[in-house]
């Protein structure tokens, strides 16, 4: 059971890492595209400021969803552990007779 838990933790960590690298690449790509865009400096700076604000708002909005998903996963994990403990106790009682 511990091996399954470790594999799940590793998988979640890898998914988070992949998402972080994807977002980093997207930001770098968007920045490069803006630098080569045929706009004036003032227009480009305003565009960057607007998009940064939109991104900040999106992250703040999604942050609650991520926290809620984490809580749900924690609760499911706790229930799984409790169920496993109950099964273990039942098995031990059956063996003892």
Secondary structure as GFF3:
##gff-version 3
##sequence-region A 1 97
A	DSSP	alpha_helix	2	35	.	.	.	ID=ss1
A	DSSP	alpha_helix	41	96	.	.	.	ID=ss2
###
